[in-house]
Amino acid sequence: MSAQRHALIFGGSGQDGSYLSDLLLKQGWKVTGTCQNVHSSDPWRLRMLGISDRIELISCALSDEGAVRSAVTTTKPDAVFNVAAISSLEEARENPDQTIQINGTAVGWMLDELFDQNSDARFFQASSAQIFGSPETAPQTETSVRSPENSYAEAKILADENVDRARSQGQFAVSGILYNHESPLRTERFVSRKIASGLVDLLDEASGPLEIGSLDAVRDWSFAKDFMEGAVLAVEASAPDQYIFASGVASRVRDWINYGAEYLGLEINWSGQGIEEEGRCARTGRLLVKVDPKFYRAIDPARLIGDPSKARSVLGWTPKMDLQALVHLMIDAERSQRN
């Protein structure tokens, strides 16, 4: 590798790409990141981390094979990290063919171009726990049965197969199966940011209640930066492999809300069940949280819990931030942005 290693990050201005860029810059890498369109995309996450002037952003539509290949050939990277994707399940349902191409087929283009150019290069693919569907057993390991339930998961499996094929040919290609990972760099399209924002809103006694889906929905939540540290460790390991990055801890949406409310000095009394459940202020009786029927699911695929044992034993990786600390971090960031 060159004296200063060069990383190309597909999705360089997203949540994962921004944390990854920050980590690599601190390790002395030169970093180039892609976004959909340099002229119209707002790299606000990179600005939040104070690194927007330290990485080069280039335009690259992942649906365009020529653009994907050109990004690799023109930057000549020592390592490629792909953390770009159609990440919304709703968008994936509406555009299944495009999702397969962007989240799956494009990974094959990246791999082909990278290793044709530099056989010593290294590659990291961000996979997803969605590949396991609604598993009957938990926690999942790297060898658990794949059972995709949507085009997003199908595309991620196709990407993993491309990575597996490259690895079987002796190339350094890694796939990281990422479980739910959150941060202040999320938008309110994600429930974690929606809750953080909604709880801060409740400090204004005139504000309406936080409306949420199933309070009993279970997730395996972690801090996004912790996962990107795992990605770097996986790329710098002695051999390529596949790893699960997860906390291994099952938490409910209600837990997230309780941690945040307590941190803000709000005590919630819960009553009712299912769609009728609500949370009221223990002191005043004010309605703080209610279930929104539009987002409520009586049966939730609650068993997506990951076993990170392999990443811990092989890479020495463990998540540094637990859920309570993550909730506090996101609420602090929310309040800071409003001041």
N, C-alpha and C positions, 0 to 999 in steps of 0.2 A: 504493500500500500504506500501511497505518497506520504511525505513528511506531515502534511496537514491533511487529514482524511476529509473527504467530501461526502456529505449525505444528501440524497434527494428524497424529499418527503412528499408523497402524493397526499394531498389534503393538509398542506402545511399551515393553513390559517384556521383550521377547525380546532375543537377542544383538544383532541389528542395531539394533533400536529403542533399546536402551539406549545404545549408542555414538553413535547419531544424536542422541539427546536431549542427551547431554553436549556434542557438537559445537555444536549449535544454541544451547544455553544459553550457551556461551562466546562465541557471536557476538551475544548479546543478544536472541535470540528468546524469546517465550513459548511453552511447549511443553505440549500436551495429548496424552496417549497412551492408546490403548485396550488392554484386556486382556479375556480371556473373562469374568471375573467379579471385580470389585474386592474383594469380600468373601472370596473363597476363593483368589484368586491370590496367590502370594508374589513380590513384586518384588525378589528377592534380587540380581539383576544391577544394578538401579538403586542398591541399597544398597552393593554392591561399588564402584561408581563414585562414591559419595558424593553422589548427586543425588536420592534418593528423596523428599526433602521439597521439591524444587524443580520438580517437574512434577506436573500434575494427571492422575490416572488415572481413566478412566471405563470402565464395562462396555460391551462390544459384541460380540455373537456375529455373526460374518461370514456365518452361514447365514440370518440374519434381515434381510431387506431393510429393514424399518422401522427397525431398530436402526442399520444402516449409514447410512441417509439421515439419521436423527436426529442421529447423531454429528457429521455435517457441518453440518447446519442450526443446531444449538445452539452449536457452537464458532465458527462463522464464520471459518474459517482463511484466511490468505493463501496457504498451501501445504499440500498433503496429501502425505505419504509413506506408501506402502503397503509395509510389510515384513512383513506378517502372512501366514501361510499354514499349511496342513497341510504340514509339511516332511518328514515321515517317508514314504519310499517304501513301506514296509510298510503303514502306515496308509492311504496312497493306494490301494494294491492292494485293501485290505479294504473301502474305502468310496469307490469311484470316483465315484458320483453326487455325494456330499457334497464330494469334492475338486474336482470341476468347478465346483460352485456357489461354494465358499469361495475357491478360488484363481483362478477365472476370472470367473464371472458377477458376483460381488460388486464386482469392479473397475469394471464398467459402471455399477453403482449409485453408486459413489463419484464417478466422473467426471461423470455426469449431474447429481448433486446439487451438486457443487462448482461447475461452470461455469454451471449455472442460477442459482446464488446470486451468483457473482462471476466475471465473464468475464475478469478480469485475474489470477485465481488461477493457481497453478502446481501440477503434479502429478508425482510420481515413483513408478514401479512397479518393484518388484524382480522381475525375470525370472530365468531360470535357464539354465545351460548344458545342462541336461537336454533342452531343446527341440531340440538337435542329435542326440539319440540316440547311436548309435555311428557317428560320421562316418568316412568313408573317408580324408579328408584333414585334416591338422592343420598349423598352428593354424586355428581358425575365426575368421571375421570376422562383422560384423553382417549380411552378405548371404549367409552360408552356408545351405545347404539345411536346413530344419526337418524332422526325422524323429523324432517322438515315439514312445517305446516304452512309455509307461505313462500313466495318467490324470493324474499329477502334471504331466508335460510337456505333455500335451494342454491342461490347464487354464491353464498358463503361456502357451501360445500364444494361447488365447482371450483372456487378459488383455492380451497384447501387441497383439492385433488391436483390442481396445477402445481402447487407448492410441493406436494408429496412426490409428484413425477420428477420435478427438478432435483429434489433431494435424492431420489433413487438413482439419478444419473451422476451423483457425486457433487452436486452443486450445493452451496451453503444457503439453503432456503428454510426459513423458520415460519411456523404459524403459531400465533398466540390466540387462544380461545378466550375472549374477553367477556366477563360477566358485567352486570350493570356498574358503570363507573361514572361518577358525577363530579362537579366542581362549580365554582363561581363562573366558569366560562360557558356554562350551559345557557340555552335560551329558555324562555317560558313555555316552549313547546314540550319540554320535558317535565315530568311530575316533580322532580327534585327542586328545580328552580321555581316552579309554580307554587310549591308549598312554602319555600323560603320567602318568596315575594308576598304571598298571601298572608303569612304570619306577621311579617313586618307591617303590612297594611293594617292589621288588627290593633296596632298600637294607637291608631286613630279611632277613637270610640265611635265615630260616626260611620266607619266603614262597614260594609256588609260582611257576611260570613265567608270563610274560605270554602269553596265548593269543590269536592273531590270525588273520585270514583270509590271503589271498594276499599274500605279501611283495613280489611283483612288480607288484601293482596300482599303476597310475600315476595321479597326480592333479596338477592345477594348483592349488597351495595358496597362499593369501594371508592376511593379517591382516584381520579383519572391520572394524576401525576405518578402515583404508585405503580400503575400499570405500565406507563411509559418507561419508568425505570426498569421494569421487567423486560420490556422490549429491547432496551439497550443491552442488558445483561445477556439476553438470548442471542443477540447478534454478535456479541463479543465472546461467546462461549467457545469451548474447544471443538465442539461438533454441533451440527444443526439438528433440531428436533422440533417437536410440537409440545406446547405447554398450555395448561389452564392457568389463567390469572383471575383470582377470585378471593373473596374474604373467607368463604366457607361458612359464613354465618347467615342464618335466615332471619330477616327482620320484616316487620309489617309496616305498611304505610302509616298506621296509627303510631308506631314507635317513632318514626321520623317526626311526625307532628308533635308528639309529646316531648321529645328532646328539644325541638325548636321552641315550643311554647314555654317550657320550663326555663330555657335560656333567656327568654324575653320577659320573664316574670309573670307569665300567664298560667293559671292553673285551670285545667279543663276537667270537667265532670262529664263522662260519657254515659249516654242512655240510649235505649232502643237497639234494634238489631238490623243487620242487612241494610236495605235501602232506606229504612226508617231511622238509622242511627244518627245521632247528632252529638256535638260537644258544646257545652255551655260554660261560661265563666263561673268558677266555683264561688266567686265573691259577689257578682252582680246578677248572675243568671242570663247574661247577654249571650245570644247565639253566636258562637265563634266558628264552628265547623258543621257543615251539612253535606250529605251525600247528593251528588248530582246524578240523576237517573240516566243521563246521556252517556256517562262513563262507567256506570256500575255494571259489574259482571259478577253474578252470584257464584260462578265457578271460575276460578282463576288458575292458570297453570303455575302453581305455587312451588313446584319442586325443582326449579332451575337454581340449584345450589351447587357451586363448584368445589372440587377438591384440589387445592393448590399444592399438594404434597410434592409432586414431581418438580415444580418450579423451586420449591423450597430446598429440596435435597440436591438438585443438580446445579441450580443457579445461585443458591443462597438467598433467594428472594422471599420476602414476606411483606405484606401490606403494612405501612407505617401508621396509617390513620384509620381509627375505627369509626363507626357510624356517628356516634355522638359528636366526636371532634369534627367530622365532615359537616354535619348539620350546623355546628357553631361557625365553622369557616364560611359557609354559604350565607348564613344570616349576617355575619359581620360584613361580608362583601356587599350584600344587599343594602345594608344601612349606610355603608360608606359611599356607595354610588348615589345615594339620595341626599347626602350632605354637601 
